[in-house]
Amino acid sequence: MEGKAPCCYNCSPCSEGEISSQMDANQCVKCPETEYPNKQRDHCLPKTVTFLDVEETWGMAFTIVAVSFSLLTVLVLWIFVKFQHTPIVKASNRNISYMLLTSLIFCFLCSLLFIGRPTMATCLLQQTVFAIAFTVVVSSILAKTIIVVLAFRVTGPGSRMQIFIDSRVPYYVVLICSTIQVVFCAIWLGTYPPFPEADTSSESRHIILTCNEGSAFAFYCVLGYMSFLALGSFTIAFLARNLPDAFNEAKFITFSMLVFCSVWVSFLPTYHSSKGKAMVIVEIFSILASSAGLLGFIFIPKCYVILKRDPKTLKNPSRRKPSSTVSVRGLHPKHKQFHFWVGLAQS
């Protein structure tokens, strides 16, 4: 100390993460990664192991939301199966709708894999189930959008586009798109798969158990492929938004894909700026929000129309079912397209 005897000096406290077990030490000692210093910074205390548990607030809230939305999706699927002979269900391509709803159930339930203590099995299932389930969902929406656009592009019996109007085309689209994602996931798991990791640096007093993606490049390839399919569905649906409204899903698909893309575009910067359990919370929220957007915009309006219709018509849909054999001779080309789509919906 200036102006004092040479034996007088100031003592500086140890820096963050360091301790000194004796007075007047020349150097401080850094605590191990699994421990942290006490308030006096004279000895180390063991860190508490933590993870996103189902018993804490966020874990319980996400569990309730995921189970509730999955049950709601099951209810919507039951409504579609019960009223499968109504024109609105037929026009929405029944089998693809069943496939889409089943995949949405898996999307809601896969968020539960992110809750609880991470293990090697859950870390592998988290990303693969999430990637494949969402790819089936987005490719099903893409198939529905393509078949609507192709149907309205056929203006007459001699159109070259008729070769694409086949009942198997939507299944080919879903199969091809999903197979590509399965190949990506297989390469990911075969090279550098996800694994459980103990994060000791995000919080000073806790060891956070999370799942490391393994290969960041593979993770972003999977997300990028889904984004490519979603952008394709959005673009095609947006271009088809002005088609006749009676059997047109394009507007609902446009809104649903807009919500889907918005959620996942905002996910990337938020995910990168988060640490520890916050990263898991952001990913679960994105999964639930995007899935709920698809369910709400595509299927809830249809269920409302189905349940609000005349009960007699629901019991006997043929009373109001458009005839697939309506003559289109002499009609305007737009009217021909509409009657063609009615016939396709009934087939």
N, C-alpha and C positions, 0 to 999 in steps of 0.2 A: 504494500500500500504506500502511495506517495506521501512523503512527510512523516512516515513512521519508521520504526526500527526494521531491519532486514528480516526479522522473524515474523513480522506481521503481514498477513496477506488475506485476500478475499477467496472464499470457496465458491465455485460455480457448481450448480446442480448438474447431475448427469443428464444427457440428452434423452430424447424419447427412445424407449426400447433398451436403455442401458441402466445398470445399477452399480453401486459401489458398496461392498460389504464392510468397509473400514473407513474411518475418518482420515482426512488429509491424504487421500490416495492420488497418485499422479495420473492414473487412467481409470476409466469406467469399463465395466465388462458388459458386453451385449448379451441379453437374454436369448435362450434358444428359441427357435421358431414356434415351438409348442407352448411357450410360456410368455408372460408379460410382466413388467415391473409393477410393484405396488406404489402407493402414493408417495411414500418416503423414498422410494427408489433405492432401497437397501437390500432387497431380495426379490426373487422372481416367483410368480404364482402361475399355476397351470391354466391354460386357456380352456374354455368350455367348448365342447364339440356341439355344433348346431347345424340344422338343415331345415328346409321348409316342411314342417311337420303338419299332419292333418289336424292336430289338436290346437295349433295356434290360430290366430284370427284369420290371416290370409289363407292358410291351408284349408281351414274349415269353410270359409266363404267360397273358395274356388271349387271345393268338392261339392257343395250344395248346388252351385250354379251348373256345374258340369252334369251332375246327375239329373237335375231338373230339366235342362235342355235336352238331354238324351231321352228322357221319358216323354217330353213334348214331341220329339221327332218320331218316337215309336207311335204316339197317338196320331200324328199326321200320316204315317205309313199305314196305320190301321184304317183311317178314313179313306185313303186312296184305294186300298184293297177292297173295302166294303162297297164303295161306289165306283168300282172300276169300269162299269159299263156306261157311266155318264159321259156325255160328249166332252166335257172339260177335262176329264181324266184321260180319255182316249187321245184328245188333241195334244196333250202334254207328253205324249209318248210314254205309255204306262211302264214298260219294263225298264227304260232308262231312268224314269222317276223313282221306281223302286230301288234301283241300284244307287242312285244319288242319295236317297234318304238313308239307306243302309250305311253308306260310306259316311254320311254326316253323323250317324250314331257313333261310329268308330272315332270320328274326329273329336267329338265332345268327350268321349271316354278316354282317349289317348292323353288328354291333359292330366288325368289322374296319375299317369306314370311319372310325372314330374314332381309329384307330392310324395313325401316320405324319404326314408334313408336311401341314398343312392347305392345301388349294387351293380355288378358287372352286367347282370341280365337286364335290369331296368334301364341302364345307360344305353345298351344296344337297342332295346325296344323303343325307347323314347323317340329317337330320330327316324328310325326305319318305319315304324307304324305311322308316325306323323306324316312322313314324306309320302308313303304309298297311299294312305287314306285320303290326303288332300289332293293327290294327283288323280285318283279315281273320281273325286268330286269335281275337280275343275275340268277333266276330260269329258265327264258326263255332260256338264254344262256346255262344253264346246260342241259335243255331238248333237245336243238338242238345238243349239243355235244354227249349226251347219244344216241340219235337216229342214229347219224352218226356212232358211234362205234358199236352199235348193228347191224346195217345193214351190215357192213363189216365183222362182226363175223359170220354171217350166211353163211355157205359154201355149203349148199345143202338142199334139201327138207326134209331130216330126221334130221336136226339139232334141238337140244333142245332149242336153243336160239330163234327159231321162235315164241315162245309164247309171247316174249316181243316185237316183231315187230307188233305193232298195232297202228292205227292212233290216238287212244286215249291216248297212253302212254305219249306223251309230255304234254298233258293237265293235266293228273294226277300229273305229276312232278311239274308243275307250281302251280296247286291248292294246293297240300299238302305243298309245301315249303312256299307259301304265307300265307296259313292258320296258320302255326306255328308262323310266324312273327306277324300276326294279333292278335293271342293269347298273345304274349309277350307285344304288344302295349296296349292291353286291360288291362292286369294286371298292367302295368306301369301307365296308366291313372286312374285306379281304386284305386291304393294304394298311390302313391306319384307323381302326375303329374307335368309337367313343369309349371312355373308361372313367371310373370314379376317381375323383381328385379331392384332396384336402387343401382348401384355400386358407393359408395362414396370414396373408398380407392384407386382405380387404378390411378386416376389423381387428383392432388391437387386442381385444379380449376374447375373441372367439375363433375357433377353427370351423370354417364353413365347408360342409361336404356338398359337392356339386358334381355334375357330369361334364367332363371335358369332351368337346366335340371330336377330338382326335385330329383329323385332317380338316383344317379350316377351309381349304380349297374345295374339298368334297362337299362340305356343309353348304358353301355358297353356290356350288354347282346345282345341288338339289333345290335350293331356294330359287336360284335363277331359272331353272327349268320350269318350276311351278309358276313363276312370274311370267315366263314366256307364254305358257298356256293360258293363264288368266288374261294377259294382255290381248292375246288372239281372240278369246271369247268376248272380251269387252268390245274390241274393234268390230267384230262381225255383228254383234248384237246392236251396237250403236248404228251401224249402217242399215240395219233391218228394222229400226225402231218405227218407221212410218208405214209398215205393212198393215193390212187390214186387222182391226183390233179383235175381231171375234175369236180368233184362234192364235193370236200373236203373243208370244212370251218374250219377245225381244226387249220390250221396255223394262219388264221386271228383271230380266237377266242383266241388262245394262246397269241398272241401279245396284243390283247385288254384286256385280263384278267391280263396280266403282268403289263400293264399301270394302270389298276384299282387297283390292289393290291399295287403297288408302291406308288400311290397317298395316299391311306388310311393308309399305314404303316407309311409314313412320316407325316400324319396328326396328329397322336396321340401325339408325343413329341412336335410338333409345337403348337398344341392346348393347351397343358398343360403349356407351357412356355409363352403363350400370356395372355394379360389382356384386359378387356374392349372391345372396338370395334375391336381390333385386333383378338380376338377369333372369332367374327362373320365373319370377312373378311377371316380368314383361312378356316372356314367351308364352306362358299360360294365358295371359290376358289376350294376346294376339290370336291364339288358337280359338278361344271361346268367342271373341268378338267377330272374327271373320266367319266362323261357322254359323253364329247366330244371324249375321247379316244375310248369308245365303238362304238359311231357312226362312227368315222373316220376309224377304222380298220375293222369293220364288214360290213358296208353298202356302204361306199363311193367307194371302189373298184368295188363292184357289179354294182352300178349306172354307173360307168365309162364304164364297159363292156357293159351294156345294151344300153347306149346312143351312143356308138361308133360302134355298130353293123350295119350291112346292113339294111336300112329301110325296104326293101322288106321282109327280114327275120323277122323283128319285126311285120310287118303286118300279116305275115303268118308264125308263129313259127313252124308249123308242117313240113315246108320244111326241117328243120334241127333237128327236135325233134327225139331223139333216140327211137327206138321201144321198148316197154315194153315186147314184146313177142319174143324177140330174143332167139334163142335156145342156151342153155348153155351146151349141151351135148358134151362131149369130150374136153371142154375147161379146161385150167389151173384153179385151185381153186381161184387164185387171180382175174382171168378174170370173173369167176362165181360171185364173190363178187361184181365186178364192175357192171355187168349187172343186178344183183339183186338190187343194189342201184339205177340204172337208172330206173328200173321198179317201185321201191318204190317212187322215186321222181315224176314220172309221174302219180302215183295213187292219 
